[in-house]
Each structure stands twice: as structure tokens, then as C-alpha cells.
Amino acid sequence: MFLALWVGGLVVALVAVGLFVFGLRRRLIQRSGGTFDCSLRWNVPVEPDLSGKGWVYGVARYHGDKVDWFRVFSYSPRPRRVLERSSIEVVARRMPEGEEELALLSDAIVLGCLHQGTRLELAMSEDALTGFLAWLEAAPPGQRVNVA
């Protein structure tokens, strides 16, 4: 009986510590400001895939001429992807369709992009999209920027 209580208490303590570290990571990412909720689908096929598969929920953070993208459900302090402003080319903008509507936040707009030859899609709110496109257009003189 004592062993069962001890193991149960240990499990509860480990879950509490895990949740605390998870929340602390999110606060540290947001601490420097310039963050927005952004789902990402990497290496998208040329033909549209409306199944909702491949989307990963995350948080993006502006960091100079880069956007650092972090998975929400991760303990890693490092960004999963780093998108350089000079390498991003916006090729399409659309509303989520089919099962994508279930995989993304309710007010998301999907932005199709090319980044160093890799096709990707970003899904974000309209306000975040406005800020993202403004950030792209605010590139220093001499950088080519395509925001379709």
C-alpha cells in the first residue's frame, strides 16, 4: 500500500514538473517579444493535399532577418526551423479546405511559400499574416522579396 502511494505521488510530481518546464519554455520563447501562433507544414507536395496531415502547431518568433519556428509540444529550447527573410518567397495564399479546417486554428489563413527550394505552408491568423507580410516587405534595400 505504501509503495503504491509512493509511486503514485512520484508520478504526479513528475507530471507537475513536466508541465512546469513546458510552460517555462513557452514563456522563455515569448520573452523577447515578436511571437505569433503559426502552424507549419514542411516539404509540401506540388499538388494540394487537403487531408490535414503534416500540420504541426507551433510558435514563430521574429529574430532579426530570421523567423525562428518552435514546436508547441516540445521541450527543446532550440527552434525546429529557421526561415531566413531573404530566402522566403510567398507563392500562394488561401483559406483552409477540407480536413485542414480541423487541423488548424479556426481563423487561420494558409500561406504557401518556398524557402531555399523547399515548399512549405504556414497557417496563421489574419493579424499575424499582416505582420509577417509587412516584415517580409521591410527587407533591407537590395534584398529581393516576393510577397505575391
N, C-alpha and C positions, 0 to 999 in steps of 0.2 A: 504494500500500500504506500509506504513511504517512498519507495523507488518510483512508483507511477506518478506521485505528486511532484517529485523532484524533476523527473523527465518532462512532465507537463509544464512546470514552471520554467524550465530551461528553454523549451520550445517557444513559449510565449515571450520570454526575454529576447531570444534570437530574432523572432519576428518583429518585435518592437525596435530593436537595434537596426534591423534591415530597413524598416520603414523610415526611421530617423535619418539614416545615411542617404536613403533615396531622396527624401525631402531636402536634406542639406545640399546634395549635389545640384538639385534644381535651383535652389537659392543662389549657389555659387555661380552657376551659369548665368542667371539673370542679374547678378550683382552689378556687372559692368554696364548694364542697360542695353538698349538696342536689340531686344529679343522679340520674337514672334512665333506663334504656333505654325508649324509648317510640316505637312506630310510629304514624304518623298517616295518616288518610285524610280529606281535606278535601272539603267540598261533596258529601256522600253523598246519593244519591237516597233517596226515602222507601221505595221497595221494596228489600228486601235484595239486595245484589249479592255473591254468594259466589265470584266468579271470581278474587278475589285481586288484581284490578287496582286501581291507585290508591294502594296502600300505600307509604309512604316510611319507611324506617328512620331513626330519629333518637335524639337525647338531649334530655331535658327537664330544666330547672333551675328550682327554686323561687327566686323573686326578689321578696320582699315579698308583695304581693297579686296577683302575676302568676306565670305559668309561661312561661318562655322555651323555645321548641322549636327545636332546631337540626337540620338535616340532617346525617347522619353523613358522607356522601360529598360534602363541600363544603369550600371554603377560606374561605368568608365568616365573619368574626368576629361578625356580627350574627345574631340569631335569625331564622329564617324566619317563624315565627308567634309571637305573644304572646297568651296566653289570660289574661284578667282573671278573678279569682275571682268577683267579683260578677256576671259575665255568663255563667258556665258553669252549665248546667242538665243534670244527668245524667238521661237518659230510658230507658236500657236497659243491660243487662249480659248478655253471652253468651259462649260458647266459640266459637273459630273453626270454621268449617264449610267443607266442600268444598275448593276450591283455596286458600282463605285459609290453611289449615294449612301449606301450603308457603311462602307469602309472609311468614309471621310467625314469631317465635321459638317454640320448642316449648312453652313453658309460658305462653304469652300468653293473657290474657283481654281481650275486646273490650268497651269501654265506649262506648256511644252517647251523644252529647252535643249540646246546642245551645249555640252561642256567638254572641251578638248576631244571632240569626236564622239562622245558618249551621249546617247539620247536619254533624257531624264524628264520626269514630270514633278512639279511642285504644286501642292494644293494648299491654299491659304485663304484667309478671309479677304474681303474686298479692301478693307483698310490696310492690311498687311501687303496686299498686292500693289496698292498705290505707292506705299513706301518703298517696296522692293524695286518697282519700275523707276521711281524717282532716284533711288540710289544708283541704279544702273546708268541712267541718263546723266548723272552727276560725275561721270568719269573725268579724270583729268584730260586736258587737251592732248590730242594725238592718239588717244585710245579709240579704237573702233568699237562702237556699241550698236547692237541691233535689238530693238525692243518691240519689233513687229506691231 
